[in-house]
Amino acid sequence: MTVTSGSQTTDPIACSAGVTVSLPIVITFCDTVTDVSKSECEALMDIYDTNGGTDWTADTGWGTSTTVCSWFGVTCDAGEDHVTFLDLPNNNMSGAFGLSQGNLNVLSGLDLSGNNLSSFIGTRMSALASLDLSNNQLTSFSGS
């Protein structure tokens, strides 16, 4: 028998001594997405959480729709397996924008223009062909 409580599922495991032990299995939102990988979803949710997502001008689908490719500003490849472009200009984003493309490894375009970002930190951005950070409040930029 499996018992579910909120976002945790308890899955009983029988031990060799005949004792049953229940271990919690934590299921996160990104475990439920149906298109991109869990790691890509987590990278996007990190962007949302650290850049004032609840105050964005538009955030349709972010953290609520299990089809990441339908989220506002997210474009995926033809097979809807990977995020290829983030188009979030003039969207009231704030704070330090951090991007590790290890989790968004085919991202080729990023438009964050017209927001209130204070810094940009990007690593492993070799696939990125287009980057627009104009009209932000940037005081630092680093990337590789």
Long-range contacts (C-beta under 8 A, 24 or more apart in sequence): 29-63, 32-66, 33-66, 33-67, 33-68, 34-66, 34-67, 35-67, 35-68, 35-69, 35-76, 35-80, 35-81, 36-68, 36-69, 36-76, 36-80, 36-81, 36-82, 36-83, 37-81, 37-82, 39-103, 40-68, 40-82, 40-83, 40-103, 40-104, 41-68, 42-103, 43-99, 43-100, 43-103, 43-104, 44-68, 44-71, 44-74, 44-83, 44-104, 46-98, 47-86, 47-97, 47-98, 47-99, 50-95, 50-96, 50-97, 50-98, 51-93, 51-94, 51-95, 51-97, 51-117, 52-92, 52-93, 52-94, 52-95, 55-92, 55-94, 56-88, 56-91, 56-92, 56-93, 57-90, 57-91, 57-92, 58-91, 75-109, 77-106, 82-106, 83-107, 84-108, 84-109, 85-109, 85-110, 85-111, 85-130, 86-110, 86-111, 86-112, 87-111, 88-112, 88-115, 89-113, 89-114, 89-115, 89-132, 90-114, 90-115, 91-115, 92-116, 93-117, 94-118, 96-120, 96-121, 97-121, 98-122, 99-123, 99-125, 100-124, 101-125, 101-126, 101-127, 101-128, 112-136
